[in-house]
Structures are given as C-alpha cells and as structure tokens.
Amino acid sequence: METGKIVIEKVRGKSTVTKSFSKYPLKFIIPRKGDDISCKLEIGAGCTAVLTTQASTKVYKSLGSKCSEQSLEAEIGSNSMLVLIPDPVTCFSTARYFQKQVFRVRSDSNLVLVDWITSGRHESGEKWDFTHYKSTNNIFLESDQPLFLDTVLLEQGSIVPLAERMQDYQVIAMVVLLGPMLRHIQGQVQEDVKRMMAKQLQGSPARWDRQMKSNTRRRGYCSNSFLDNRISLSIPEASIGWLGGIAGFVALFLKNGGTVEVPWICSTPWQYVLELLIKG
C-alpha cells in the first residue's frame, strides 16, 4: 500500500497541488505564503521535556505584506525542565517572519532556550535578503513578574541594505540557561568563556560592541538575578554546519550588566549546550 501521493494540475494557468496524501512516517508539506502557527506547552511538576526540530525553519518568500507567524507559550512546573533547542530560522529572499515565545516559570523551574537565525540561502546567493524578521522571547516568574524580555528586529532599511549593515556576520543566536539544575552548566560556560578570552581575544571589545549594536536593533529587559544566565552569539563569515567546517562564534557574554565579546569555537549553539547537559 502506498504511503503518499501528490497530484499537480494546472489551475488558472499555474501549477497547483490539487491532491496530497501521506501517512506516518511520511509527511508532505505544501508551502504557503504567510503561515500562522501557534503552540502551547505545559510541563508538569517534576517533568523534563526536550523540543527539537528535524531541520531549519524555512520561511518562504512573502506574498505582498503577508507575514509568516509562529508563537509558543510554555508553562514550566515546579522542579521541571524544558529544553528548547531548534535548528535555526532561515528566511528566503523577501520573506517576512514574526516569532513570539513566552515562558512562565516558577522559582525552581529550569529552562534551556536556543533561538537563532541564519543570513539565508548561501547556495542561492541570498545573504540577509529577507524583508522583515522579528523574534521576541519573554520569561515571567509566577504572577507575571518579568525576568527576561528580549526582542530582536532585523528589517530592510530604505537607505542601507540589511546585508551591508550585517557586514560579515552570517548567524545571530541567543542561549538562555535558567534554573537551579543548570548552575553547573552556567559555571562551565563561564569557565569556557574565560579560557577562550585568555587564549584568543584579539582586537578591541569596545569596537566589536559598537559594531554589533549597529547591526541589529535589540530591546529588552533582564532582571539582576538573570544576567549570568544569558549568552548571545553571532557568527561571522566562518561557517556553521551546513555551510561546511567548524563555526567561528563571537559571543557576547552578559555578566553583572557588562558585555564582553570573545571568539567562540564549537559546532552549533544548541549542540554546545546539549553536550554540557549530557556531561552534567
């Protein structure tokens, strides 16, 4: 018995999928202009959940002003852990994308969050060629007390193209480590950063900081107790995974309200965090 079938016919002069059938483990996806996806997660007390993706989140070309949207709301119970380690978002030329993720935690909840975007399809010559990208990550403690409010906005400017503003950077990523179960990883990350700073730090951190601030618009709030739990990463022309070779990360490590940038060598942000989780 067949597990899938697709029929493509001419409809109003265009090739159109008129029939689509598939059953597990096969699944056909017919791209649309402006998908809207909404998900909710509830992690019960004492539970652990790991959410990944099979491949990068591809945002196809937009039709007019239509924008693809994806929202996630997660509630993490007492003494529970949510590990959200997706592959990166990859926006095609002219794509428009908005993502919002809201996490509600308790004082002893644990969260590993990786959120990252690539510059586009390099094999097609697309680098920061999309129209609009916005990603919002908010974390609230119990009675809606804000712990972490962060928004990244990348959009084409009327004067300077996005690709020119991003210069040689090809990936932007953020890693959040929150909760008592992750203290050993937070410590390990700090030690890794200190070691790499001592060994590989070159150039002026102040100059790098100015460059990164000019590349993206980032607005956010971070409670004092949260500062040591967040790392932002960006990747210059050195490649990642599907681009071939080892990634050359530039890490912005937030500690005590300050920003320090260091060269970062590993495979991908979520693989680095996953390795630490396994070792721990």
JOVENLIN-V544594 format. One record per pair of residues at least 12 apart in sequence whose ideal C-beta (glycine too) atoms are under 10 Angstrom apart, sorted by the first residue. I is the first residue (numbers start at 0). GAP is how many residues later the second one is. Records with the same first field share a line. If there is no record, write none. Layout:
I->GAP ; GAP
This chain:
0->22
1->19 ; 20 ; 21 ; 24
2->18 ; 19 ; 20 ; 21 ; 22 ; 23 ; 24
3->16 ; 17 ; 18 ; 19 ; 22 ; 23 ; 24
4->14 ; 15 ; 16 ; 17 ; 23
5->12 ; 13 ; 14 ; 15 ; 16 ; 22 ; 24
6->12 ; 13 ; 14
7->12
15->14
16->13 ; 14
28->29
30->27 ; 28 ; 29 ; 30 ; 37 ; 61
31->28 ; 31 ; 34 ; 36
32->27 ; 28 ; 29 ; 30 ; 31 ; 33 ; 34 ; 35 ; 62 ; 63
33->25 ; 26 ; 28 ; 29 ; 30 ; 31 ; 32 ; 33 ; 34 ; 35 ; 62 ; 63
34->24 ; 25 ; 31 ; 32 ; 33 ; 34 ; 35 ; 62
35->30 ; 31 ; 32 ; 33 ; 34 ; 35 ; 62
36->20 ; 31 ; 32 ; 33 ; 34 ; 35 ; 62
37->31 ; 32 ; 33 ; 34 ; 35 ; 62
38->12 ; 31 ; 32 ; 33 ; 34 ; 35 ; 62
39->31 ; 32 ; 33 ; 34 ; 35 ; 62
40->31 ; 32 ; 33 ; 34 ; 35 ; 41 ; 43 ; 62
41->31 ; 32 ; 33 ; 34 ; 35 ; 38 ; 62
42->31 ; 32 ; 33 ; 34 ; 35 ; 37 ; 38 ; 39 ; 62 ; 66 ; 67 ; 68
43->31 ; 32 ; 33 ; 34 ; 36
44->31 ; 32 ; 33 ; 34 ; 35 ; 61 ; 63 ; 64
45->31 ; 32 ; 33 ; 34 ; 35
46->29 ; 30 ; 31 ; 32 ; 33 ; 34 ; 35
47->31 ; 32 ; 33 ; 34 ; 35 ; 62 ; 133
48->25 ; 27 ; 31 ; 32 ; 33 ; 34 ; 35
49->31 ; 32 ; 33 ; 34 ; 35 ; 62 ; 224 ; 227
50->21 ; 23 ; 31 ; 32 ; 33 ; 34 ; 35
51->31 ; 32 ; 33 ; 34 ; 35 ; 62 ; 218 ; 222
52->31 ; 32 ; 33 ; 34 ; 35 ; 36 ; 217
53->32 ; 33
54->31 ; 32 ; 33 ; 35 ; 187
55->30 ; 31 ; 32 ; 33 ; 34 ; 60 ; 61 ; 62 ; 185 ; 186
56->13 ; 29 ; 30 ; 31 ; 32 ; 33 ; 34 ; 40 ; 42 ; 60
57->29 ; 31 ; 32 ; 33 ; 34 ; 37 ; 63
58->30 ; 31 ; 32 ; 33 ; 36 ; 37 ; 38 ; 39 ; 40 ; 58 ; 61 ; 71 ; 73 ; 74
59->31 ; 32 ; 33 ; 34 ; 35 ; 37
60->30 ; 31 ; 32 ; 33 ; 34 ; 35 ; 69 ; 70
61->29 ; 30 ; 31 ; 32 ; 33 ; 34 ; 35 ; 68 ; 69 ; 70
62->31 ; 33
63->32
64->31 ; 66 ; 67
65->30
66->28 ; 29 ; 30 ; 31 ; 64 ; 65 ; 66 ; 67
67->21 ; 23 ; 27 ; 28 ; 29 ; 30 ; 31
68->27 ; 28 ; 29 ; 30 ; 31 ; 65
69->19 ; 27 ; 28 ; 29 ; 30 ; 31 ; 65
70->27 ; 28 ; 29 ; 30 ; 31 ; 65
71->12 ; 27 ; 28 ; 29 ; 30 ; 31 ; 65
72->27 ; 28 ; 29 ; 30 ; 31 ; 65
73->27 ; 28 ; 29 ; 30 ; 31 ; 35 ; 37 ; 39 ; 65
74->27 ; 28 ; 29 ; 30 ; 31 ; 34 ; 65
75->27 ; 28 ; 29 ; 30 ; 32 ; 33 ; 34 ; 35 ; 63 ; 102 ; 103
76->27 ; 28 ; 29 ; 31 ; 32
77->27 ; 28 ; 29 ; 30 ; 31
78->27 ; 29 ; 30 ; 31 ; 100 ; 101 ; 102
79->25 ; 26 ; 28 ; 29 ; 30 ; 31 ; 99 ; 101
80->28 ; 29 ; 30 ; 31 ; 97 ; 98 ; 100 ; 101 ; 196
81->21 ; 23 ; 27 ; 28 ; 29 ; 30 ; 31 ; 96 ; 97
82->27 ; 28 ; 29 ; 30 ; 31 ; 99 ; 187 ; 190 ; 191 ; 194
83->17 ; 19 ; 27 ; 28 ; 29 ; 30 ; 31 ; 53 ; 92 ; 186
84->27 ; 28 ; 29 ; 30 ; 90 ; 183 ; 184 ; 185 ; 186 ; 188 ; 189 ; 192
85->27 ; 28 ; 29 ; 30 ; 184
86->27 ; 29 ; 31 ; 154 ; 155 ; 181 ; 183
87->26 ; 27 ; 28 ; 29 ; 30 ; 31 ; 83 ; 84 ; 85 ; 147 ; 152 ; 153 ; 154 ; 180 ; 181 ; 182
88->26 ; 27 ; 28 ; 29 ; 41 ; 44 ; 46 ; 83
89->27 ; 28 ; 29 ; 30 ; 31 ; 32 ; 36 ; 40 ; 152
90->26 ; 27 ; 28 ; 29 ; 30 ; 35 ; 37 ; 38 ; 39 ; 40 ; 41 ; 42 ; 63
91->28 ; 29 ; 32 ; 34 ; 37 ; 38
92->27 ; 28 ; 31 ; 32 ; 33 ; 34 ; 35 ; 36 ; 37 ; 38
93->32 ; 35 ; 36 ; 37 ; 38 ; 62
94->25 ; 31 ; 34 ; 35 ; 36 ; 37 ; 38
95->34 ; 35 ; 36 ; 37 ; 38 ; 59
96->20 ; 33 ; 34 ; 35 ; 36 ; 37 ; 38 ; 57
97->34 ; 35 ; 36 ; 37 ; 38 ; 55
98->16 ; 18 ; 34 ; 35 ; 36 ; 37 ; 38 ; 53
99->34 ; 35 ; 36 ; 37 ; 38 ; 51
100->12 ; 14 ; 34 ; 35 ; 36 ; 37 ; 38 ; 49
101->34 ; 35 ; 36 ; 37 ; 38
102->34 ; 35 ; 36 ; 37 ; 38 ; 44 ; 45 ; 73 ; 75
103->34 ; 35 ; 36 ; 37 ; 38 ; 39 ; 40 ; 43
104->34 ; 35 ; 36 ; 37 ; 42 ; 43 ; 73 ; 74
105->35 ; 36 ; 73
106->34 ; 35 ; 72 ; 73
107->71 ; 72 ; 73
108->30 ; 32 ; 33 ; 69 ; 70 ; 71 ; 72
109->67 ; 68 ; 69 ; 70 ; 71 ; 72 ; 73
110->28 ; 36 ; 37 ; 65 ; 66 ; 67 ; 68 ; 70 ; 71 ; 118
111->63 ; 64 ; 65 ; 66 ; 67 ; 69 ; 70 ; 73 ; 158 ; 161 ; 162 ; 164 ; 165
112->24 ; 26 ; 35 ; 61 ; 62 ; 63 ; 64 ; 65 ; 116 ; 117 ; 157 ; 160
113->59 ; 60 ; 61 ; 62 ; 63 ; 117 ; 119 ; 154 ; 155 ; 156 ; 157 ; 158 ; 159 ; 160
114->20 ; 21 ; 22 ; 35 ; 37 ; 57 ; 58 ; 59 ; 60 ; 61 ; 117 ; 154 ; 155
115->19 ; 55 ; 56 ; 57 ; 58 ; 59 ; 116 ; 117 ; 118 ; 119 ; 124 ; 152 ; 153 ; 154
116->13 ; 16 ; 18 ; 35 ; 37 ; 53 ; 54 ; 55 ; 56 ; 57
117->52 ; 53 ; 54 ; 55 ; 117 ; 122 ; 123 ; 124 ; 125
118->35 ; 43 ; 44 ; 47 ; 49 ; 50 ; 51 ; 52 ; 53 ; 116 ; 118 ; 124
119->43 ; 50
121->48 ; 117 ; 120 ; 121 ; 122
122->119 ; 120
125->37
126->34 ; 35 ; 36 ; 39 ; 41 ; 42 ; 43 ; 110
127->26 ; 28 ; 33 ; 34 ; 35 ; 36 ; 37 ; 38 ; 39 ; 41 ; 42 ; 87
128->27 ; 32 ; 33 ; 34
129->24 ; 25 ; 26 ; 32
130->23 ; 24 ; 25 ; 31
131->21 ; 22 ; 23 ; 24 ; 30
132->19 ; 20 ; 21 ; 22 ; 23 ; 29 ; 39 ; 83
133->17 ; 18 ; 19 ; 20 ; 21 ; 83
134->15 ; 16 ; 17 ; 18 ; 19 ; 37 ; 39 ; 83
135->13 ; 14 ; 15 ; 16 ; 17 ; 83 ; 84
136->12 ; 13 ; 14 ; 15 ; 37 ; 39 ; 83 ; 93
137->12 ; 13 ; 82 ; 83
138->37 ; 39 ; 83 ; 84 ; 87 ; 90 ; 91
140->37 ; 82 ; 84 ; 85
144->78
145->75 ; 76 ; 77 ; 80
146->29 ; 31 ; 74 ; 75 ; 76 ; 78 ; 79 ; 82
147->28 ; 30 ; 72 ; 73 ; 74 ; 75 ; 78 ; 79 ; 81 ; 82
148->70 ; 71 ; 72 ; 73 ; 74
149->24 ; 26 ; 68 ; 69 ; 70 ; 71 ; 72 ; 80 ; 82
150->66 ; 67 ; 68 ; 69 ; 70
151->20 ; 22 ; 64 ; 65 ; 66 ; 67 ; 68 ; 80
152->63 ; 64 ; 65 ; 66
153->12 ; 18 ; 61 ; 62 ; 63 ; 64
154->62
159->54
161->53 ; 54
164->49 ; 50 ; 51
165->48 ; 49 ; 50 ; 68 ; 70
166->44 ; 45 ; 47 ; 48 ; 69 ; 70
167->43 ; 67 ; 68 ; 69 ; 70
168->42 ; 43 ; 46 ; 47 ; 65 ; 66 ; 67 ; 68 ; 81
169->64 ; 65 ; 66 ; 67 ; 68 ; 69 ; 70 ; 73 ; 77 ; 78
170->62 ; 63 ; 64 ; 65 ; 67 ; 68 ; 69 ; 70 ; 72 ; 76 ; 78 ; 79 ; 97 ; 98
171->40 ; 43 ; 44 ; 46 ; 60 ; 61 ; 62 ; 63
172->58 ; 59 ; 60 ; 61 ; 62 ; 67 ; 74 ; 76 ; 78 ; 91 ; 95 ; 96 ; 97
173->44 ; 56 ; 57 ; 58 ; 59 ; 60 ; 78 ; 95
174->14 ; 54 ; 55 ; 56 ; 57 ; 58 ; 76 ; 94 ; 95 ; 97 ; 98
175->50 ; 53 ; 54 ; 55 ; 56 ; 97
176->12 ; 51 ; 52 ; 53 ; 54 ; 96 ; 99 ; 100
177->47 ; 48 ; 51 ; 52
178->50
180->96 ; 99
181->47 ; 91 ; 94 ; 95 ; 98
182->45 ; 46 ; 97
183->92 ; 93 ; 95 ; 96
184->44 ; 88 ; 90 ; 91 ; 92 ; 94 ; 95
185->42 ; 43 ; 44 ; 45 ; 90
186->41
187->87 ; 88 ; 91 ; 92
188->39 ; 40 ; 42 ; 62 ; 64 ; 83 ; 84 ; 87
189->38 ; 41 ; 63 ; 65
191->59 ; 61 ; 70 ; 72 ; 73 ; 74 ; 80 ; 84
192->38 ; 58 ; 60 ; 62 ; 67 ; 68 ; 69 ; 71
193->59 ; 66 ; 68
194->67
195->53 ; 55 ; 57 ; 66 ; 67 ; 68 ; 69 ; 70
196->54 ; 56 ; 63 ; 64 ; 65 ; 66
197->64
198->63 ; 64
199->62 ; 63 ; 64 ; 65
200->59 ; 60 ; 61 ; 62
201->60 ; 61
202->58 ; 60
203->57
204->47 ; 53 ; 54 ; 55 ; 56 ; 57
205->53 ; 55
206->54
207->26 ; 42 ; 44 ; 51 ; 52 ; 53 ; 54
208->43 ; 49 ; 50 ; 51 ; 52
210->23 ; 39 ; 50
211->20 ; 22 ; 38 ; 40 ; 47 ; 49
212->46
214->19
215->16 ; 18
217->14
221->32 ; 35
223->32 ; 33
225->28
226->27 ; 28 ; 29 ; 30 ; 31
227->25 ; 26 ; 27 ; 28
228->25
229->22 ; 23 ; 24 ; 25
230->18 ; 20 ; 21 ; 22 ; 23 ; 24 ; 33 ; 38 ; 41 ; 42
231->18 ; 19 ; 20 ; 21 ; 22 ; 27 ; 29 ; 37
232->14 ; 16 ; 17 ; 18 ; 19 ; 20 ; 31 ; 33 ; 35 ; 36 ; 39
233->15 ; 16 ; 17 ; 18 ; 27 ; 30
234->12 ; 13 ; 14 ; 15 ; 16 ; 29 ; 33 ; 34
235->12 ; 13 ; 14 ; 27
237->12 ; 25 ; 27
239->26 ; 27 ; 28 ; 29
240->26 ; 27 ; 30
241->26
245->19 ; 20 ; 21
246->17 ; 18 ; 19 ; 20 ; 21 ; 22 ; 24 ; 25
247->15 ; 16 ; 17 ; 18
248->13 ; 14 ; 15 ; 16 ; 17 ; 18 ; 19 ; 20 ; 23
249->12 ; 13 ; 14
250->12 ; 13 ; 15 ; 18
251->12
